[in-house]
Amino acid sequence: MATTSAKEIKATKEWTLIGENDTLPAGLHIRINLSTGEKWAKIPDNDDDDGSKEPIVVEVGPSTKAAIEVTSNGTFSVLDKDI
């Protein structure tokens, strides 16, 4: 039987690479590289949340970007791609 290695990420102000089975404390900012699948997390900076609801532009690949909107429950929807 295979064992699964998981650990809770220690929250820091620096981006930390998240392993496949790692768990996260609530409230962290998450960054996902859609080309490689790498996931990163960090404690939000004071200026990270300005209260605006403007779409977030994410880099999907070397020359492809998409605008997404993140909801309060953590889900997101793609508003526009190839922008």
PDB file of N, CA, C and O in Angstrom:
ATOM      1  N   MET A   1       0.844  -1.170   0.000  1.00  0.00           N
ATOM      2  CA  MET A   1       0.000   0.000   0.000  1.00  0.00           C
ATOM      3  C   MET A   1       0.896   1.242   0.000  1.00  0.00           C
ATOM      4  O   MET A   1       1.847   1.325   0.777  1.00  0.00           O
ATOM      5  N   ALA A   2       0.590   2.200  -0.870  1.00  0.00           N
ATOM      6  CA  ALA A   2       1.380   3.424  -0.976  1.00  0.00           C
ATOM      7  C   ALA A   2       1.009   4.379   0.155  1.00  0.00           C
ATOM      8  O   ALA A   2      -0.153   4.476   0.548  1.00  0.00           O
ATOM      9  N   THR A   3       2.001   5.069   0.662  1.00  0.00           N
ATOM     10  CA  THR A   3       1.740   6.078   1.683  1.00  0.00           C
ATOM     11  C   THR A   3       1.766   7.453   1.041  1.00  0.00           C
ATOM     12  O   THR A   3       2.494   7.690   0.077  1.00  0.00           O
ATOM     13  N   THR A   4       0.982   8.335   1.575  1.00  0.00           N
ATOM     14  CA  THR A   4       0.904   9.691   1.071  1.00  0.00           C
ATOM     15  C   THR A   4       1.584  10.610   2.066  1.00  0.00           C
ATOM     16  O   THR A   4       1.264  10.614   3.255  1.00  0.00           O
ATOM     17  N   SER A   5       2.535  11.394   1.557  1.00  0.00           N
ATOM     18  CA  SER A   5       3.245  12.332   2.411  1.00  0.00           C
ATOM     19  C   SER A   5       2.588  13.696   2.302  1.00  0.00           C
ATOM     20  O   SER A   5       2.485  14.255   1.210  1.00  0.00           O
ATOM     21  N   ALA A   6       2.146  14.231   3.427  1.00  0.00           N
ATOM     22  CA  ALA A   6       1.511  15.548   3.443  1.00  0.00           C
ATOM     23  C   ALA A   6       1.972  16.305   4.676  1.00  0.00           C
ATOM     24  O   ALA A   6       2.251  15.723   5.724  1.00  0.00           O
ATOM     25  N   LYS A   7       2.042  17.611   4.518  1.00  0.00           N
ATOM     26  CA  LYS A   7       2.392  18.452   5.654  1.00  0.00           C
ATOM     27  C   LYS A   7       1.636  19.760   5.523  1.00  0.00           C
ATOM     28  O   LYS A   7       1.248  20.157   4.424  1.00  0.00           O
ATOM     29  N   GLU A   8       1.427  20.433   6.654  1.00  0.00           N
ATOM     30  CA  GLU A   8       0.820  21.758   6.590  1.00  0.00           C
ATOM     31  C   GLU A   8       1.927  22.765   6.339  1.00  0.00           C
ATOM     32  O   GLU A   8       2.945  22.780   7.032  1.00  0.00           O
ATOM     33  N   ILE A   9       1.714  23.603   5.342  1.00  0.00           N
ATOM     34  CA  ILE A   9       2.694  24.628   4.988  1.00  0.00           C
ATOM     35  C   ILE A   9       2.779  25.661   6.107  1.00  0.00           C
ATOM     36  O   ILE A   9       1.752  26.113   6.614  1.00  0.00           O
ATOM     37  N   LYS A  10       3.987  26.034   6.490  1.00  0.00           N
ATOM     38  CA  LYS A  10       4.188  27.109   7.465  1.00  0.00           C
ATOM     39  C   LYS A  10       4.024  28.426   6.719  1.00  0.00           C
ATOM     40  O   LYS A  10       4.780  28.713   5.790  1.00  0.00           O
ATOM     41  N   ALA A  11       3.058  29.216   7.113  1.00  0.00           N
ATOM     42  CA  ALA A  11       2.756  30.471   6.436  1.00  0.00           C
ATOM     43  C   ALA A  11       3.874  31.481   6.646  1.00  0.00           C
ATOM     44  O   ALA A  11       4.311  31.706   7.774  1.00  0.00           O
ATOM     45  N   THR A  12       4.339  32.095   5.550  1.00  0.00           N
ATOM     46  CA  THR A  12       5.353  33.145   5.599  1.00  0.00           C
ATOM     47  C   THR A  12       4.939  34.266   4.649  1.00  0.00           C
ATOM     48  O   THR A  12       3.966  34.129   3.908  1.00  0.00           O
ATOM     49  N   LYS A  13       5.672  35.361   4.672  1.00  0.00           N
ATOM     50  CA  LYS A  13       5.424  36.485   3.763  1.00  0.00           C
ATOM     51  C   LYS A  13       6.070  36.254   2.392  1.00  0.00           C
ATOM     52  O   LYS A  13       5.885  37.058   1.478  1.00  0.00           O
ATOM     53  N   GLU A  14       6.820  35.168   2.246  1.00  0.00           N
ATOM     54  CA  GLU A  14       7.470  34.822   0.981  1.00  0.00           C
ATOM     55  C   GLU A  14       6.692  33.700   0.293  1.00  0.00           C
ATOM     56  O   GLU A  14       6.105  32.846   0.957  1.00  0.00           O
ATOM     57  N   TRP A  15       6.692  33.708  -1.041  1.00  0.00           N
ATOM     58  CA  TRP A  15       6.025  32.640  -1.778  1.00  0.00           C
ATOM     59  C   TRP A  15       6.689  31.308  -1.461  1.00  0.00           C
ATOM     60  O   TRP A  15       7.912  31.187  -1.535  1.00  0.00           O
ATOM     61  N   THR A  16       5.878  30.296  -1.102  1.00  0.00           N
ATOM     62  CA  THR A  16       6.349  28.960  -0.755  1.00  0.00           C
ATOM     63  C   THR A  16       5.709  27.951  -1.692  1.00  0.00           C
ATOM     64  O   THR A  16       4.490  27.954  -1.870  1.00  0.00           O
ATOM     65  N   LEU A  17       6.525  27.083  -2.297  1.00  0.00           N
ATOM     66  CA  LEU A  17       6.015  26.054  -3.191  1.00  0.00           C
ATOM     67  C   LEU A  17       5.201  25.041  -2.392  1.00  0.00           C
ATOM     68  O   LEU A  17       5.638  24.573  -1.341  1.00  0.00           O
ATOM     69  N   ILE A  18       4.017  24.708  -2.897  1.00  0.00           N
ATOM     70  CA  ILE A  18       3.118  23.770  -2.230  1.00  0.00           C
ATOM     71  C   ILE A  18       3.241  22.410  -2.891  1.00  0.00           C
ATOM     72  O   ILE A  18       3.165  22.307  -4.115  1.00  0.00           O
ATOM     73  N   GLY A  19       3.431  21.363  -2.093  1.00  0.00           N
ATOM     74  CA  GLY A  19       3.479  20.003  -2.610  1.00  0.00           C
ATOM     75  C   GLY A  19       2.082  19.492  -2.922  1.00  0.00           C
ATOM     76  O   GLY A  19       1.089  20.085  -2.499  1.00  0.00           O
ATOM     77  N   GLU A  20       2.006  18.405  -3.652  1.00  0.00           N
ATOM     78  CA  GLU A  20       0.727  17.865  -4.120  1.00  0.00           C
ATOM     79  C   GLU A  20      -0.257  17.571  -2.992  1.00  0.00           C
ATOM     80  O   GLU A  20      -1.454  17.814  -3.148  1.00  0.00           O
ATOM     81  N   ASN A  21       0.216  17.058  -1.867  1.00  0.00           N
ATOM     82  CA  ASN A  21      -0.677  16.676  -0.769  1.00  0.00           C
ATOM     83  C   ASN A  21      -0.591  17.608   0.430  1.00  0.00           C
ATOM     84  O   ASN A  21      -1.154  17.310   1.483  1.00  0.00           O
ATOM     85  N   ASP A  22       0.108  18.738   0.286  1.00  0.00           N
ATOM     86  CA  ASP A  22       0.254  19.668   1.399  1.00  0.00           C
ATOM     87  C   ASP A  22      -1.065  20.357   1.716  1.00  0.00           C
ATOM     88  O   ASP A  22      -1.911  20.532   0.839  1.00  0.00           O
ATOM     89  N   THR A  23      -1.230  20.741   2.959  1.00  0.00           N
ATOM     90  CA  THR A  23      -2.418  21.490   3.378  1.00  0.00           C
ATOM     91  C   THR A  23      -1.996  22.913   3.742  1.00  0.00           C
ATOM     92  O   THR A  23      -0.830  23.178   4.034  1.00  0.00           O
ATOM     93  N   LEU A  24      -2.966  23.812   3.717  1.00  0.00           N
ATOM     94  CA  LEU A  24      -2.690  25.222   3.942  1.00  0.00           C
ATOM     95  C   LEU A  24      -3.575  25.783   5.037  1.00  0.00           C
ATOM     96  O   LEU A  24      -4.743  25.407   5.144  1.00  0.00           O
ATOM     97  N   PRO A  25      -3.032  26.684   5.860  1.00  0.00           N
ATOM     98  CA  PRO A  25      -3.901  27.392   6.791  1.00  0.00           C
ATOM     99  C   PRO A  25      -4.786  28.371   6.022  1.00  0.00           C
ATOM    100  O   PRO A  25      -4.420  28.798   4.927  1.00  0.00           O
ATOM    101  N   ALA A  26      -5.918  28.724   6.565  1.00  0.00           N
ATOM    102  CA  ALA A  26      -6.845  29.647   5.895  1.00  0.00           C
ATOM    103  C   ALA A  26      -6.230  31.027   5.751  1.00  0.00           C
ATOM    104  O   ALA A  26      -5.389  31.429   6.555  1.00  0.00           O
ATOM    105  N   GLY A  27      -6.655  31.754   4.717  1.00  0.00           N
ATOM    106  CA  GLY A  27      -6.298  33.151   4.552  1.00  0.00           C
ATOM    107  C   GLY A  27      -5.065  33.442   3.725  1.00  0.00           C
ATOM    108  O   GLY A  27      -4.689  34.606   3.592  1.00  0.00           O
ATOM    109  N   LEU A  28      -4.418  32.428   3.159  1.00  0.00           N
ATOM    110  CA  LEU A  28      -3.215  32.669   2.364  1.00  0.00           C
ATOM    111  C   LEU A  28      -3.560  33.072   0.936  1.00  0.00           C
ATOM    112  O   LEU A  28      -4.616  32.713   0.417  1.00  0.00           O
ATOM    113  N   HIS A  29      -2.661  33.819   0.311  1.00  0.00           N
ATOM    114  CA  HIS A  29      -2.766  34.080  -1.120  1.00  0.00           C
ATOM    115  C   HIS A  29      -2.181  32.880  -1.839  1.00  0.00           C
ATOM    116  O   HIS A  29      -1.148  32.347  -1.436  1.00  0.00           O
ATOM    117  N   ILE A  30      -2.843  32.458  -2.903  1.00  0.00           N
ATOM    118  CA  ILE A  30      -2.419  31.300  -3.668  1.00  0.00           C
ATOM    119  C   ILE A  30      -2.085  31.748  -5.080  1.00  0.00           C
ATOM    120  O   ILE A  30      -2.815  32.545  -5.668  1.00  0.00           O
ATOM    121  N   ARG A  31      -0.989  31.243  -5.627  1.00  0.00           N
ATOM    122  CA  ARG A  31      -0.594  31.522  -7.004  1.00  0.00           C
ATOM    123  C   ARG A  31      -0.407  30.179  -7.694  1.00  0.00           C
ATOM    124  O   ARG A  31       0.271  29.296  -7.168  1.00  0.00           O
ATOM    125  N   ILE A  32      -1.009  30.022  -8.878  1.00  0.00           N
ATOM    126  CA  ILE A  32      -0.910  28.778  -9.635  1.00  0.00           C
ATOM    127  C   ILE A  32      -0.335  29.082 -11.009  1.00  0.00           C
ATOM    128  O   ILE A  32      -0.854  29.935 -11.729  1.00  0.00           O
ATOM    129  N   ASN A  33       0.731  28.389 -11.372  1.00  0.00           N
ATOM    130  CA  ASN A  33       1.280  28.494 -12.715  1.00  0.00           C
ATOM    131  C   ASN A  33       0.511  27.496 -13.571  1.00  0.00           C
ATOM    132  O   ASN A  33       0.680  26.285 -13.423  1.00  0.00           O
ATOM    133  N   LEU A  34      -0.330  28.000 -14.462  1.00  0.00           N
ATOM    134  CA  LEU A  34      -1.188  27.126 -15.252  1.00  0.00           C
ATOM    135  C   LEU A  34      -0.423  26.345 -16.312  1.00  0.00           C
ATOM    136  O   LEU A  34      -0.948  25.370 -16.850  1.00  0.00           O
ATOM    137  N   SER A  35       0.801  26.747 -16.622  1.00  0.00           N
ATOM    138  CA  SER A  35       1.623  25.997 -17.572  1.00  0.00           C
ATOM    139  C   SER A  35       2.283  24.793 -16.914  1.00  0.00           C
ATOM    140  O   SER A  35       2.315  23.703 -17.485  1.00  0.00           O
ATOM    141  N   THR A  36       2.812  25.000 -15.700  1.00  0.00           N
ATOM    142  CA  THR A  36       3.549  23.926 -15.025  1.00  0.00           C
ATOM    143  C   THR A  36       2.722  23.210 -13.969  1.00  0.00           C
ATOM    144  O   THR A  36       3.051  22.090 -13.577  1.00  0.00           O
ATOM    145  N   GLY A  37       1.641  23.851 -13.501  1.00  0.00           N
ATOM    146  CA  GLY A  37       0.832  23.274 -12.441  1.00  0.00           C
ATOM    147  C   GLY A  37       1.367  23.567 -11.045  1.00  0.00           C
ATOM    148  O   GLY A  37       0.753  23.160 -10.059  1.00  0.00           O
ATOM    149  N   GLU A  38       2.502  24.265 -10.937  1.00  0.00           N
ATOM    150  CA  GLU A  38       3.046  24.582  -9.618  1.00  0.00           C
ATOM    151  C   GLU A  38       2.102  25.513  -8.865  1.00  0.00           C
ATOM    152  O   GLU A  38       1.513  26.427  -9.441  1.00  0.00           O
ATOM    153  N   LYS A  39       1.972  25.260  -7.565  1.00  0.00           N
ATOM    154  CA  LYS A  39       1.134  26.081  -6.691  1.00  0.00           C
ATOM    155  C   LYS A  39       2.016  26.685  -5.615  1.00  0.00           C
ATOM    156  O   LYS A  39       2.872  26.003  -5.051  1.00  0.00           O
ATOM    157  N   TRP A  40       1.806  27.978  -5.329  1.00  0.00           N
ATOM    158  CA  TRP A  40       2.588  28.719  -4.359  1.00  0.00           C
ATOM    159  C   TRP A  40       1.636  29.415  -3.401  1.00  0.00           C
ATOM    160  O   TRP A  40       0.512  29.744  -3.782  1.00  0.00           O
ATOM    161  N   ALA A  41       2.061  29.646  -2.168  1.00  0.00           N
ATOM    162  CA  ALA A  41       1.221  30.324  -1.181  1.00  0.00           C
ATOM    163  C   ALA A  41       2.070  31.269  -0.338  1.00  0.00           C
ATOM    164  O   ALA A  41       3.269  31.057  -0.159  1.00  0.00           O
ATOM    165  N   LYS A  42       1.421  32.325   0.180  1.00  0.00           N
ATOM    166  CA  LYS A  42       2.090  33.254   1.101  1.00  0.00           C
ATOM    167  C   LYS A  42       1.047  33.986   1.921  1.00  0.00           C
ATOM    168  O   LYS A  42      -0.131  34.012   1.564  1.00  0.00           O
ATOM    169  N   ILE A  43       1.484  34.583   3.024  1.00  0.00           N
ATOM    170  CA  ILE A  43       0.625  35.457   3.820  1.00  0.00           C
ATOM    171  C   ILE A  43       0.414  36.728   3.012  1.00  0.00           C
ATOM    172  O   ILE A  43       1.378  37.280   2.481  1.00  0.00           O
ATOM    173  N   PRO A  44      -0.823  37.208   2.904  1.00  0.00           N
ATOM    174  CA  PRO A  44      -1.059  38.444   2.150  1.00  0.00           C
ATOM    175  C   PRO A  44      -0.331  39.631   2.768  1.00  0.00           C
ATOM    176  O   PRO A  44      -0.250  39.757   3.990  1.00  0.00           O
ATOM    177  N   ASP A  45       0.200  40.502   1.906  1.00  0.00           N
ATOM    178  CA  ASP A  45       0.770  41.766   2.368  1.00  0.00           C
ATOM    179  C   ASP A  45      -0.369  42.708   2.691  1.00  0.00           C
ATOM    180  O   ASP A  45      -1.486  42.513   2.213  1.00  0.00           O
ATOM    181  N   ASN A  46      -0.109  43.723   3.492  1.00  0.00           N
ATOM    182  CA  ASN A  46      -1.146  44.699   3.842  1.00  0.00           C
ATOM    183  C   ASN A  46      -1.715  45.381   2.620  1.00  0.00           C
ATOM    184  O   ASN A  46      -2.900  45.713   2.597  1.00  0.00           O
ATOM    185  N   ASP A  47      -0.894  45.599   1.599  1.00  0.00           N
ATOM    186  CA  ASP A  47      -1.368  46.277   0.390  1.00  0.00           C
ATOM    187  C   ASP A  47      -1.864  45.317  -0.681  1.00  0.00           C
ATOM    188  O   ASP A  47      -2.191  45.757  -1.784  1.00  0.00           O
ATOM    189  N   ASP A  48      -1.931  44.008  -0.392  1.00  0.00           N
ATOM    190  CA  ASP A  48      -2.412  43.033  -1.373  1.00  0.00           C
ATOM    191  C   ASP A  48      -3.905  43.152  -1.634  1.00  0.00           C
ATOM    192  O   ASP A  48      -4.352  42.892  -2.752  1.00  0.00           O
ATOM    193  N   ASP A  49      -4.689  43.538  -0.631  1.00  0.00           N
ATOM    194  CA  ASP A  49      -6.141  43.607  -0.778  1.00  0.00           C
ATOM    195  C   ASP A  49      -6.592  45.048  -0.614  1.00  0.00           C
ATOM    196  O   ASP A  49      -6.628  45.592   0.489  1.00  0.00           O
ATOM    197  N   ASP A  50      -6.935  45.650  -1.749  1.00  0.00           N
ATOM    198  CA  ASP A  50      -7.383  47.039  -1.685  1.00  0.00           C
ATOM    199  C   ASP A  50      -8.902  47.149  -1.669  1.00  0.00           C
ATOM    200  O   ASP A  50      -9.446  48.251  -1.750  1.00  0.00           O
ATOM    201  N   GLY A  51      -9.593  46.010  -1.565  1.00  0.00           N
ATOM    202  CA  GLY A  51     -11.044  46.013  -1.493  1.00  0.00           C
ATOM    203  C   GLY A  51     -11.740  46.113  -2.831  1.00  0.00           C
ATOM    204  O   GLY A  51     -12.968  46.039  -2.896  1.00  0.00           O
ATOM    205  N   SER A  52     -10.981  46.280  -3.902  1.00  0.00           N
ATOM    206  CA  SER A  52     -11.613  46.394  -5.218  1.00  0.00           C
ATOM    207  C   SER A  52     -12.041  45.019  -5.713  1.00  0.00           C
ATOM    208  O   SER A  52     -11.519  43.993  -5.277  1.00  0.00           O
ATOM    209  N   LYS A  53     -12.970  45.021  -6.603  1.00  0.00           N
ATOM    210  CA  LYS A  53     -13.458  43.783  -7.196  1.00  0.00           C
ATOM    211  C   LYS A  53     -13.065  43.703  -8.671  1.00  0.00           C
ATOM    212  O   LYS A  53     -13.742  43.044  -9.462  1.00  0.00           O
ATOM    213  N   GLU A  54     -11.981  44.368  -9.036  1.00  0.00           N
ATOM    214  CA  GLU A  54     -11.498  44.328 -10.412  1.00  0.00           C
ATOM    215  C   GLU A  54     -11.021  42.908 -10.736  1.00  0.00           C
ATOM    216  O   GLU A  54     -10.528  42.205  -9.854  1.00  0.00           O
ATOM    217  N   PRO A  55     -11.165  42.487 -11.992  1.00  0.00           N
ATOM    218  CA  PRO A  55     -10.655  41.164 -12.376  1.00  0.00           C
ATOM    219  C   PRO A  55      -9.147  41.079 -12.172  1.00  0.00           C
ATOM    220  O   PRO A  55      -8.439  42.085 -12.227  1.00  0.00           O
ATOM    221  N   ILE A  56      -8.679  39.878 -11.940  1.00  0.00           N
ATOM    222  CA  ILE A  56      -7.263  39.607 -11.771  1.00  0.00           C
ATOM    223  C   ILE A  56      -6.740  39.073 -13.089  1.00  0.00           C
ATOM    224  O   ILE A  56      -7.356  38.190 -13.686  1.00  0.00           O
ATOM    225  N   VAL A  57      -5.620  39.592 -13.551  1.00  0.00           N
ATOM    226  CA  VAL A  57      -4.998  39.085 -14.776  1.00  0.00           C
ATOM    227  C   VAL A  57      -3.950  38.066 -14.365  1.00  0.00           C
ATOM    228  O   VAL A  57      -3.067  38.359 -13.559  1.00  0.00           O
ATOM    229  N   VAL A  58      -4.053  36.858 -14.926  1.00  0.00           N
ATOM    230  CA  VAL A  58      -3.105  35.797 -14.618  1.00  0.00           C
ATOM    231  C   VAL A  58      -2.364  35.404 -15.886  1.00  0.00           C
ATOM    232  O   VAL A  58      -2.923  35.434 -16.982  1.00  0.00           O
ATOM    233  N   GLU A  59      -1.095  35.034 -15.721  1.00  0.00           N
ATOM    234  CA  GLU A  59      -0.306  34.566 -16.848  1.00  0.00           C
ATOM    235  C   GLU A  59      -0.506  33.067 -16.983  1.00  0.00           C
ATOM    236  O   GLU A  59      -0.158  32.302 -16.083  1.00  0.00           O
ATOM    237  N   VAL A  60      -1.073  32.647 -18.123  1.00  0.00           N
ATOM    238  CA  VAL A  60      -1.347  31.242 -18.363  1.00  0.00           C
ATOM    239  C   VAL A  60      -0.135  30.568 -18.976  1.00  0.00           C
ATOM    240  O   VAL A  60       0.162  29.415 -18.664  1.00  0.00           O
ATOM    241  N   GLY A  61       0.545  31.257 -19.819  1.00  0.00           N
ATOM    242  CA  GLY A  61       1.738  30.733 -20.483  1.00  0.00           C
ATOM    243  C   GLY A  61       2.660  31.875 -20.815  1.00  0.00           C
ATOM    244  O   GLY A  61       2.408  33.010 -20.411  1.00  0.00           O
ATOM    245  N   PRO A  62       3.736  31.598 -21.550  1.00  0.00           N
ATOM    246  CA  PRO A  62       4.704  32.641 -21.868  1.00  0.00           C
ATOM    247  C   PRO A  62       4.097  33.847 -22.587  1.00  0.00           C
ATOM    248  O   PRO A  62       4.565  34.970 -22.401  1.00  0.00           O
ATOM    249  N   SER A  63       3.073  33.635 -23.396  1.00  0.00           N
ATOM    250  CA  SER A  63       2.480  34.752 -24.143  1.00  0.00           C
ATOM    251  C   SER A  63       0.956  34.771 -24.045  1.00  0.00           C
ATOM    252  O   SER A  63       0.291  35.402 -24.867  1.00  0.00           O
ATOM    253  N   THR A  64       0.406  34.094 -23.058  1.00  0.00           N
ATOM    254  CA  THR A  64      -1.045  34.019 -22.911  1.00  0.00           C
ATOM    255  C   THR A  64      -1.448  34.463 -21.515  1.00  0.00           C
ATOM    256  O   THR A  64      -0.889  33.994 -20.523  1.00  0.00           O
ATOM    257  N   LYS A  65      -2.412  35.360 -21.438  1.00  0.00           N
ATOM    258  CA  LYS A  65      -2.925  35.832 -20.155  1.00  0.00           C
ATOM    259  C   LYS A  65      -4.438  35.664 -20.142  1.00  0.00           C
ATOM    260  O   LYS A  65      -5.066  35.573 -21.197  1.00  0.00           O
ATOM    261  N   ALA A  66      -5.014  35.623 -18.965  1.00  0.00           N
ATOM    262  CA  ALA A  66      -6.458  35.519 -18.806  1.00  0.00           C
ATOM    263  C   ALA A  66      -6.889  36.408 -17.648  1.00  0.00           C
ATOM    264  O   ALA A  66      -6.136  36.595 -16.693  1.00  0.00           O
ATOM    265  N   ALA A  67      -8.095  36.954 -17.730  1.00  0.00           N
ATOM    266  CA  ALA A  67      -8.667  37.737 -16.634  1.00  0.00           C
ATOM    267  C   ALA A  67      -9.631  36.829 -15.883  1.00  0.00           C
ATOM    268  O   ALA A  67     -10.499  36.200 -16.487  1.00  0.00           O
ATOM    269  N   ILE A  68      -9.475  36.764 -14.562  1.00  0.00           N
ATOM    270  CA  ILE A  68     -10.359  35.929 -13.753  1.00  0.00           C
ATOM    271  C   ILE A  68     -10.980  36.765 -12.648  1.00  0.00           C
ATOM    272  O   ILE A  68     -10.455  37.811 -12.265  1.00  0.00           O
ATOM    273  N   GLU A  69     -12.093  36.287 -12.149  1.00  0.00           N
ATOM    274  CA  GLU A  69     -12.756  36.913 -11.009  1.00  0.00           C
ATOM    275  C   GLU A  69     -12.848  35.864  -9.917  1.00  0.00           C
ATOM    276  O   GLU A  69     -13.356  34.768 -10.153  1.00  0.00           O
ATOM    277  N   VAL A  70     -12.367  36.184  -8.728  1.00  0.00           N
ATOM    278  CA  VAL A  70     -12.373  35.256  -7.608  1.00  0.00           C
ATOM    279  C   VAL A  70     -13.535  35.618  -6.690  1.00  0.00           C
ATOM    280  O   VAL A  70     -13.708  36.780  -6.323  1.00  0.00           O
ATOM    281  N   THR A  71     -14.329  34.616  -6.322  1.00  0.00           N
ATOM    282  CA  THR A  71     -15.467  34.846  -5.439  1.00  0.00           C
ATOM    283  C   THR A  71     -15.041  34.708  -3.982  1.00  0.00           C
ATOM    284  O   THR A  71     -13.935  34.248  -3.696  1.00  0.00           O
ATOM    285  N   SER A  72     -15.900  35.099  -3.076  1.00  0.00           N
ATOM    286  CA  SER A  72     -15.575  35.050  -1.655  1.00  0.00           C
ATOM    287  C   SER A  72     -15.396  33.622  -1.141  1.00  0.00           C
ATOM    288  O   SER A  72     -14.750  33.420  -0.113  1.00  0.00           O
ATOM    289  N   ASN A  73     -15.954  32.630  -1.835  1.00  0.00           N
ATOM    290  CA  ASN A  73     -15.790  31.249  -1.379  1.00  0.00           C
ATOM    291  C   ASN A  73     -14.575  30.568  -1.999  1.00  0.00           C
ATOM    292  O   ASN A  73     -14.367  29.370  -1.812  1.00  0.00           O
ATOM    293  N   GLY A  74     -13.758  31.351  -2.753  1.00  0.00           N
ATOM    294  CA  GLY A  74     -12.509  30.816  -3.272  1.00  0.00           C
ATOM    295  C   GLY A  74     -12.580  30.245  -4.673  1.00  0.00           C
ATOM    296  O   GLY A  74     -11.551  29.854  -5.224  1.00  0.00           O
ATOM    297  N   THR A  75     -13.757  30.186  -5.265  1.00  0.00           N
ATOM    298  CA  THR A  75     -13.846  29.716  -6.641  1.00  0.00           C
ATOM    299  C   THR A  75     -13.558  30.882  -7.572  1.00  0.00           C
ATOM    300  O   THR A  75     -13.559  32.037  -7.147  1.00  0.00           O
ATOM    301  N   PHE A  76     -13.312  30.583  -8.835  1.00  0.00           N
ATOM    302  CA  PHE A  76     -13.060  31.662  -9.787  1.00  0.00           C
ATOM    303  C   PHE A  76     -13.708  31.343 -11.118  1.00  0.00           C
ATOM    304  O   PHE A  76     -14.002  30.188 -11.425  1.00  0.00           O
ATOM    305  N   SER A  77     -13.924  32.383 -11.901  1.00  0.00           N
ATOM    306  CA  SER A  77     -14.442  32.208 -13.258  1.00  0.00           C
ATOM    307  C   SER A  77     -13.571  33.011 -14.209  1.00  0.00           C
ATOM    308  O   SER A  77     -13.093  34.093 -13.870  1.00  0.00           O
ATOM    309  N   VAL A  78     -13.371  32.468 -15.405  1.00  0.00           N
ATOM    310  CA  VAL A  78     -12.573  33.142 -16.427  1.00  0.00           C
ATOM    311  C   VAL A  78     -13.465  34.147 -17.121  1.00  0.00           C
ATOM    312  O   VAL A  78     -14.509  33.786 -17.664  1.00  0.00           O
ATOM    313  N   LEU A  79     -13.057  35.417 -17.108  1.00  0.00           N
ATOM    314  CA  LEU A  79     -13.830  36.482 -17.735  1.00  0.00           C
ATOM    315  C   LEU A  79     -13.401  36.700 -19.174  1.00  0.00           C
ATOM    316  O   LEU A  79     -14.233  36.993 -20.033  1.00  0.00           O
ATOM    317  N   ASP A  80     -12.102  36.561 -19.449  1.00  0.00           N
ATOM    318  CA  ASP A  80     -11.569  36.789 -20.785  1.00  0.00           C
ATOM    319  C   ASP A  80     -10.237  36.083 -20.858  1.00  0.00           C
ATOM    320  O   ASP A  80      -9.501  36.045 -19.872  1.00  0.00           O
ATOM    321  N   LYS A  81      -9.913  35.525 -22.008  1.00  0.00           N
ATOM    322  CA  LYS A  81      -8.604  34.888 -22.159  1.00  0.00           C
ATOM    323  C   LYS A  81      -7.905  35.481 -23.357  1.00  0.00           C
ATOM    324  O   LYS A  81      -8.520  36.159 -24.180  1.00  0.00           O
ATOM    325  N   ASP A  82      -6.622  35.224 -23.450  1.00  0.00           N
ATOM    326  CA  ASP A  82      -5.789  35.763 -24.516  1.00  0.00           C
ATOM    327  C   ASP A  82      -5.837  37.280 -24.563  1.00  0.00           C
ATOM    328  O   ASP A  82      -5.947  37.877 -25.634  1.00  0.00           O
ATOM    329  N   ILE A  83      -5.753  37.909 -23.370  1.00  0.00           N
ATOM    330  CA  ILE A  83      -5.791  39.379 -23.333  1.00  0.00           C
ATOM    331  C   ILE A  83      -4.394  39.948 -23.409  1.00  0.00           C
ATOM    332  O   ILE A  83      -4.222  41.167 -23.392  1.00  0.00           O
TER     333      ILE A  83
END
